[in-house]
Amino acid sequence: MMNRSFFRAAALVALLPVALPSMAFAQATPAQLRPADQGWISRIEDTLGQVTTLQARFRQTAADGSTTVGTATLDRPGRMRFDYDKPSPLLLVANDGRVVFQDRSVDQVTTIPLDRTPLGLLLRPELKLSGDVTVTGFEHSNGQIRVQVVRTQSAGEGTLTLVLSDAPLGLLGWTVVDAQGRTTTIALSDVRLGGTVPQSLFVLPKAD
């Protein structure tokens, strides 16, 4: 049986097709978007698509209510790293089309295809909220925008909700609900855009 720490990280990175197999391939139901909503969707695609590098602090809240914090580094396209603060033994790195999760406490390394994760959406060379991704929910209130998306051909795998500020338009975090209904939330703070980051950060971890 996979340990508890794996499920915390899996909820962060993967809309895993692990349960509810009869629902995993359900067709997505698109949200009824007004023209103004469509305009925001286009702006979000453009804004996130223009991000090359991002560094931020993050707070991860797992399904059981526990929280962990750390530093996130993004280098688009294709690369991201989540460094969890000590004493957490967790590390997550995305590169070369893979997401690798390491739990140093048990010397366990788990690899997930990047295109099967929410990170795959954020790290695409061309970020699009259409086609193989369907917008199933949209809310805009109190200075925040929430965009819920699923994989078009497998809506039962889970949902990803992007959370953004509207002025200026920017990413605040996201929430993942997996196929078993477990919710994990990532909240970003101290976001810095642009600049260069060391490529050594994105070397994929291996088991010792």
Order of alpha helices (4+ residues) and beta strands (2+ residues): alpha-alpha-alpha-beta-beta-beta-beta-beta-beta-alpha-beta-beta-beta-beta-beta
